[in-house]
Structure formats: structure tokens, C-alpha cells
């Protein structure tokens, strides 16, 4: 069979599975944005360790390394590109915004609001795709610079930050009385711009990784508590 199937890519494959399942359960009729958020955070946790696990193999071939880079980017596109957009669209569905627009008398004018929100979701996915393609294309340049300076920088905001940003938005949405559906789309637009903006972001070290894992764990627990709460309904 073509491809790589050893332990160096197992976490990446699991991350892809989590992202795909998240998209499915979010977009189906019985699905819900918070279900997708759980899978988004699971993918984020898996992604935090997949590269480190892959580098533990001492006799890793050049093909295995290149395959790992490509499959990781494809995984990121699904988990941190498509899934957050799917969560946003699910927010529109369960919050009743689509239904409300259809019922309004000025439906023809309000439909532009929906078009704009859909355009933001599409732009977000496109920006994530461009960011990942740029990341792969500049791999050798980054390595050369890191060898000289001892520090590796990314151009543009890493797409994996979606695993922290969007769950936090939904958690605030639940624990407050504010409907942050439109704010979620604003955050998608803002984050998408940062994906392709020419800013230098330092690659986090062990301390930075630990901090992000702690934040992600807190968000994960907060989301689990939402499902176990007596006040939990399909949408607030």
C-alpha cells in the first residue's frame, strides 16, 4: 500500500479522524456546534504532539519525513480550517438566525447578511489553505534561518491556534447571556486575516507548548461541563 502507517503518523491520522467526525456531527440535523468544538480541541491536542512523536524515530527516511509534513498540513486544513467554519455555520442554524431572516418582511435585504457570513466562512478556509501551502513552500528557508539565529519563526498566524480561539468564544457564549454568533464570524474573519498577514510569530518552545496545553485542557473541561450541566439545551 502507498503511504506511511507506522507510529510516526498515528496521531496525525487520529487528528484527521477527529476533524472529519467533528464536521459530520456538527453539520447533520442532530449535530450541534459544541459537539464540533470537542472534536476541534481533541484535534488540537493530538496536533500538539504528532511532530514530537514523529521525530523520535531515529532512522526516519526522507520520504517518511516529507510525507509527514504533507499529511500534517492536510490534517490542519480539515481540523483547523474546515471544522471551525462548519461550527460557525452550525451556530447560524441552531441559533435560528436563518429561520428569522426567512420570516422577516425584508427578507430580500437580509439575505445579504447570510451571504456575507457564508463568504467569511469560505474566506477563512481559503486563508487557512494559503497559510499551510506557504508554510510548506518556505520550509527550507525557515530551517536555514533557524540554524543561523537558533530561533524559528512562522510567517502568519499558525492555523492550529483555531483550537484555542474558537472554543473560548463558544464557552463565553454559553456562560453569558450574550449571543456571540456574529462575533464568532468576526473572529473567523480576524483570524483568517492573521493567517495570511505577513507577521512573524515565534515558534513556541516547551514552556509555550505547556501553557497552550493547559489552556486547551481548561477549555476542554469547561465544554464537558456544559454537556453535563442541568441547564444544557441545544442552544442558549
C-alpha positions as CSV (number, residue, x, y, z in Angstrom):
1,X,0.0,0.0,0.0
2,X,1.1,3.6,-0.6
3,X,1.6,5.9,2.3
4,X,3.1,5.6,5.8
5,X,1.4,3.6,8.5
6,X,3.9,3.5,11.4
7,X,3.7,5.2,14.8
8,X,5.1,8.5,13.4
9,X,1.8,9.4,11.7
10,X,-0.7,7.7,14.0
11,X,-1.5,10.9,15.9
12,X,-2.0,12.8,12.7
13,X,-4.4,10.2,11.3
14,X,-6.3,10.3,14.6
15,X,-6.4,14.1,14.3
16,X,-7.9,13.8,10.8
17,X,-10.5,11.3,12.0
18,X,-11.4,13.6,14.9
19,X,-11.8,16.6,12.5
20,X,-13.9,14.7,10.0
21,X,-16.2,13.3,12.7
22,X,-16.4,16.8,14.1
23,X,-17.6,18.2,10.8
24,X,-20.1,15.4,10.3
25,X,-21.7,15.7,13.8
26,X,-21.7,19.5,13.5
27,X,-23.4,19.7,10.2
28,X,-26.0,17.0,10.5
29,X,-29.5,17.7,11.7
30,X,-28.9,16.2,15.1
31,X,-25.5,17.8,15.5
32,X,-24.5,20.8,17.5
33,X,-21.7,23.4,17.5
34,X,-20.4,22.2,20.9
35,X,-20.0,18.7,19.6
36,X,-17.8,20.0,16.9
37,X,-15.9,22.1,19.4
38,X,-15.0,19.0,21.4
39,X,-13.5,17.3,18.3
40,X,-11.7,20.6,17.4
41,X,-10.0,20.6,20.8
42,X,-9.2,16.8,20.5
43,X,-7.5,17.5,17.2
44,X,-5.6,20.4,18.8
45,X,-4.2,18.1,21.5
46,X,-3.2,15.4,19.0
47,X,-1.6,18.0,16.8
48,X,0.5,19.3,19.7
49,X,2.3,16.0,20.0
50,X,2.3,14.5,16.5
51,X,5.5,16.2,15.3
52,X,7.4,15.4,18.5
53,X,6.3,11.7,18.3
54,X,7.4,11.6,14.6
55,X,10.9,13.0,15.5
56,X,11.6,10.2,18.0
57,X,12.2,7.8,15.1
58,X,16.0,7.9,14.5
59,X,16.1,6.1,11.2
60,X,13.2,8.1,9.7
61,X,13.6,8.2,5.9
62,X,13.4,11.4,3.8
63,X,10.2,10.1,2.2
64,X,8.7,9.5,5.7
65,X,9.6,13.0,6.8
66,X,8.2,14.6,3.6
67,X,5.0,12.5,3.8
68,X,4.6,13.5,7.5
69,X,4.9,17.2,6.6
70,X,2.3,16.9,3.8
71,X,-0.2,14.8,5.8
72,X,0.1,17.1,8.8
73,X,-0.8,20.1,6.6
74,X,-3.8,18.3,5.1
75,X,-4.9,17.4,8.6
76,X,-4.6,21.0,9.7
77,X,-6.8,22.1,6.8
78,X,-9.5,19.7,7.8
79,X,-9.3,20.2,11.5
80,X,-8.5,23.9,11.9
81,X,-9.8,25.2,8.6
82,X,-13.0,23.4,7.6
83,X,-14.2,22.3,11.1
84,X,-14.2,25.9,12.6
85,X,-16.2,27.1,9.6
86,X,-18.6,24.2,10.0
87,X,-19.1,25.1,13.6
88,X,-19.9,28.7,12.6
89,X,-22.5,27.6,10.1
90,X,-24.0,25.3,12.7
91,X,-24.2,28.3,15.1
92,X,-26.3,30.1,12.5
93,X,-28.6,27.0,12.2
94,X,-29.2,26.3,15.8
95,X,-29.5,29.9,16.9
96,X,-32.4,30.4,14.5
97,X,-30.8,33.2,12.5
98,X,-31.6,31.6,9.2
99,X,-35.2,31.0,10.2
100,X,-35.6,34.5,11.5
101,X,-34.3,36.1,8.3
102,X,-36.7,34.0,6.2
103,X,-39.6,35.1,8.3
104,X,-38.7,38.8,8.2
105,X,-40.5,41.0,5.7
106,X,-37.3,42.5,4.5
107,X,-36.0,39.0,3.6
108,X,-34.6,40.1,0.3
109,X,-32.3,42.6,2.0
110,X,-31.5,40.4,4.9
111,X,-30.3,37.6,2.7
112,X,-27.2,39.7,2.1
113,X,-26.3,39.2,5.7
114,X,-26.3,35.5,5.2
115,X,-24.2,35.8,2.0
116,X,-21.6,37.9,3.9
117,X,-21.4,35.4,6.7
118,X,-21.0,32.5,4.2
119,X,-18.3,34.5,2.4
120,X,-16.4,34.9,5.7
121,X,-16.6,31.1,6.3
122,X,-15.2,30.5,2.7
123,X,-12.6,33.1,3.1
124,X,-11.5,31.6,6.4
125,X,-10.9,28.2,4.8
126,X,-9.1,29.7,1.8
127,X,-6.8,31.7,4.1
128,X,-6.0,28.6,6.1
129,X,-5.2,26.7,2.9
130,X,-2.9,29.6,1.7
131,X,-1.2,29.7,5.1
132,X,-0.5,26.0,5.0
133,X,0.7,26.0,1.4
134,X,3.1,28.9,2.2
135,X,4.3,27.1,5.3
136,X,5.3,24.0,3.3
137,X,6.8,26.1,0.5
138,X,9.1,28.0,2.9
139,X,10.3,25.0,4.9
140,X,13.9,25.1,3.7
141,X,14.1,28.9,4.2
142,X,12.8,28.6,7.8
143,X,15.3,25.9,8.6
144,X,18.2,27.9,7.2
145,X,17.2,30.9,9.2
146,X,16.7,28.8,12.4
147,X,20.2,27.4,12.0
148,X,21.7,30.9,11.9
149,X,19.6,32.5,14.7
150,X,18.7,29.5,16.8
151,X,15.1,30.6,16.8
152,X,12.4,29.5,14.3
153,X,9.7,32.0,13.2
154,X,6.5,31.5,11.3
155,X,5.1,33.9,8.8
156,X,1.5,34.5,9.6
157,X,-0.6,33.1,12.5
158,X,-0.4,29.2,12.7
159,X,-3.8,27.7,11.8
160,X,-3.6,25.5,14.9
161,X,-4.5,28.5,17.1
162,X,-8.1,27.8,16.0
163,X,-8.1,25.0,18.5
164,X,-7.9,27.6,21.3
165,X,-9.6,30.7,19.9
166,X,-13.0,29.3,18.8
167,X,-13.7,27.0,21.7
168,X,-13.1,30.0,24.0
169,X,-15.7,32.0,22.0
170,X,-18.3,29.3,22.4
171,X,-17.6,28.8,26.1
172,X,-18.1,32.5,26.7
173,X,-21.2,32.3,24.5
174,X,-22.7,29.6,26.8
175,X,-21.8,31.1,30.2
176,X,-23.0,34.6,29.3
177,X,-26.4,35.9,28.2
178,X,-24.9,37.3,25.0
179,X,-25.4,35.7,21.6
180,X,-22.0,35.6,20.1
181,X,-22.9,34.1,16.8
182,X,-22.0,37.1,14.8
183,X,-18.9,37.7,17.0
184,X,-17.8,34.1,16.1
185,X,-17.8,35.1,12.4
186,X,-16.0,38.3,13.2
187,X,-13.3,36.2,14.9
188,X,-13.2,33.9,11.9
189,X,-12.5,37.0,9.7
190,X,-10.0,38.4,12.1
191,X,-8.1,35.1,12.4
192,X,-8.2,34.5,8.7
193,X,-6.5,37.8,8.0
194,X,-3.8,36.9,10.6
195,X,-3.3,33.6,8.8
196,X,-2.1,35.4,5.6
197,X,-0.8,38.6,7.2
198,X,3.0,38.9,6.9
199,X,3.7,38.9,10.7
200,X,6.5,36.9,12.4
201,X,5.3,34.5,15.0
202,X,7.9,32.8,17.1
203,X,7.6,29.0,17.3
204,X,6.6,28.1,20.9
205,X,9.1,26.2,22.9
206,X,8.4,23.7,25.7
207,X,7.1,26.4,28.0
208,X,4.8,27.8,25.4
209,X,3.5,24.4,24.5
210,X,2.8,23.6,28.1
211,X,0.9,26.8,28.5
212,X,-1.2,26.1,25.4
213,X,-1.9,22.6,26.6
214,X,-3.1,23.9,30.0
215,X,-5.4,26.5,28.3
216,X,-6.7,23.8,26.0
217,X,-7.4,21.4,28.9
218,X,-9.3,24.1,30.8
219,X,-11.4,24.8,27.7
220,X,-12.0,21.1,27.2
221,X,-13.2,20.6,30.8
222,X,-15.4,23.7,30.5
223,X,-17.0,22.3,27.4
224,X,-17.5,18.9,29.0
225,X,-19.2,20.7,32.0
226,X,-21.6,22.3,29.5
227,X,-22.9,18.9,28.4
228,X,-23.1,17.7,32.0
229,X,-24.9,20.8,33.2
230,X,-28.6,20.6,34.0
231,X,-29.1,23.9,32.2
232,X,-27.7,22.5,29.0
233,X,-30.0,22.7,26.0
234,X,-29.3,22.5,22.3
235,X,-28.7,26.2,22.3
236,X,-28.9,29.0,24.7
